[in-house]
Structures are given as C-alpha cells and as structure tokens.
Amino acid sequence: MNSTNCENSVDLKTYQHHLYAVVYSVILAPGLLGNVLALWVFRVYIRETKKAVVFMMNLAVADLLQVLSLPLRIYYYLNNTWPFGHPLCMFCFYLKYVNMYASIYFLVCVSVRRCQLIISPLKCHNSSRRKRDLFTCIIGWLLVCLACLPFPLLRSDLSTTDDLVCFSELPMKRVSTTAAFALLILAELMGFIVPLILVLACACLTAGSLKQVKAGAFPDRGEKQRALRMVLSCSVVFLVCFAPYHITMPLDFMAKAKLLSSCDFRNLILRCHPVTLCLASLNCSLDPLMYYFTTHEFWRRLSKPEIPESKTFSRRLSCITGGEETEDD
C-alpha cells in the first residue's frame, strides 16, 4: 500500500494547533484547582482511612504534573514556535505520556482496592496494608517512567531538529516496521487492554457483591454503593478518556507511516487522533469530579471545615482506647 501521493494539507496543522490550544486552555484552570484541592483534602485523610486514598493522591499528582505543563503547550500552539529549548520540549512531551499511563495505572489500583475492601474487607484492614499500598505506588511510578521512555527516545535529537518545532511534530527516528509494531502492540496490550479488563472486572465484582451478604462484610451504611460508584466512575473515566486514544493510536501510526492506501481515510485519522488525545488530557479535570461525587471523605471535608478538630479528637480517642486508627465510612 502506498499513500505517498496524499497531500499533507497545511490546514491540518492549523486545525491541530487550534484544537489543542482551545482544549488545553479550557482544562487548565479546573485541572489545576481540582487537583490541588484533592491533594489538600487527601493529606488530611491519608492516616484516617484505608480506602484507596494513597492511590487517589498519586493519581492527583500525575494529573497535576500534566496540568503544570499545559501553559507551555498552549503557548506553543498559539504562537507556532517553541523558544524554551529542546530539553524542556522533550520533558513536556515525555510528561504527557507519563501522566496518561500513570493515570491508567492508579485508576486500576483504585478500582482493585475498592473492590477488595468490599469482597474481602477483613484482609484489607491490617496495619501492613498502607505500606504495601505505598510500595505499589513506588513500583508503579518506576514502571511507568521506564515504559514511557521510548516516546521521547524515538524522536530526533537536538542536532537534527528545528528548535522551533516541538511535541508530536518532532521528526521520528528511523526504526524498522517490525520494531515499531512490536512497541505499539506492547503499549496497547499492557497500557490499555489489560488495565481495561481489570477495571471492568472490578466493576462487575463490586456490582455482584451488592446481591451477596458475607460474614465480616461492611455494615449496611451505603459502603457498597459508594464503592460501586467509585469503581464505575473509574470505568467511565477510563472509557471516555483513554479508550478512544488507544483505538486511534495504531491507525494514526499507519497513517503517518503512509501505510494506508486511502487518502480520505488517512486524513480522517489524522484529524480524529488529535481529538482523542484531547480526551486523554481531559482526565486531569474529570478525576477531581470523581473524587467529589464518589468519595465520602472528600465532600465531607469540603462541607465541614471543623474536620481537623474532628480528626484530632478521633486520634485522641484511638490513643485512649489503644485501638488502631479509626476507619471512616
């Protein structure tokens, strides 16, 4: 197949720059405020509850990292030039994919943790659980940072790149088609398909637990309904933000590698893929909404300013009784 005769319209670049500038400008303020607020709230509750707060904190950090890079991206797409140097360009480019796959990883962790608390609550209420959660977060960050290195490494270095060009417009290094497809399949499988199966499985198991009554389960205080809302919210964010991108990613690769025979289909993919990339960026604004509407600790902290005193009292009560830190509902 050969599409070398397809014209690369100048309108395509203008369309992409306008789209990115508008979308990133829209999500900048709510993403920044929402994730800063989330970190402030979760900092209070990190020692009070065991319900996946450590994973949500890391998810908020990943989102905040992306939000902090948006002003530079907006400047580039509005002015069509990058005056900040090649290293910073590559770092922002790399940060985009780290945020995406870190968000996917921690959405899976949140879903699995909430599902475990409902299916096997007694196993999750031990003193070593928090240490294991922290270890899981550290391993997750290391894996994501290493796995995302090919994205910047496959782009041309400073000596062969125009300093005024950045992000997806950076030229690709020459790699064999076999190696490129192998990396693509690995990214799709480990970065999307396996996490999607885990998130959907947790949603099904949590929904099924509503029909069961097990010994040692949570008292009927709406805990299962809240857990189900959280897991379903993770599934929705996953499907809305990340599924479209990973569906169009292999098609976009084939279009840019000129492996599509139809020029119309190629141009369609090149116009649709930026939209899915914007949807993937939208998660940094949707995640704080998920925290508020599905996490009891989050909206309780916002609606009751006296929580710090309540927290202090609960800790004093725990010390008096000699028990473990109290578990919120």
QUIKAPE-V940205 format. One line per field, one symbol per residue. ss: DSSP state (A for helix, B for strand, O for the rest). A space follows every 10 residues. Layout:
ss=???
This chain:
ss=OOOOOOOOOA AAAAAAAAAA AAAAAAAAAA AAAAAAAAAA AAAAAOOOOO OOAAAAAAAA AAAAAAAAAA AAAAAAAAAO OOOOOAAAAA AAAAAAAAAA AAAAAAAAAA AAAAAAAAAO AAAAOOOOAA AAAAAAAAAA AAAAAAAOAA AAAOBOOAAA OOOOOOAAAO OBOOOOAAAA AAAAAAAAAA AAAAAAAAAA AAAAAAAAAO OOOOOOOOOO OOAAAAAAAA AAAAAAAAAA AAAAAAAAAA AAAAAAOOOO OOAAAAAAAA AAAAAAAAAA AOAAAAAAAA AAAAOAAAAA AAAOOOAAAA AAAAAAAAAA AOOOOOOOO
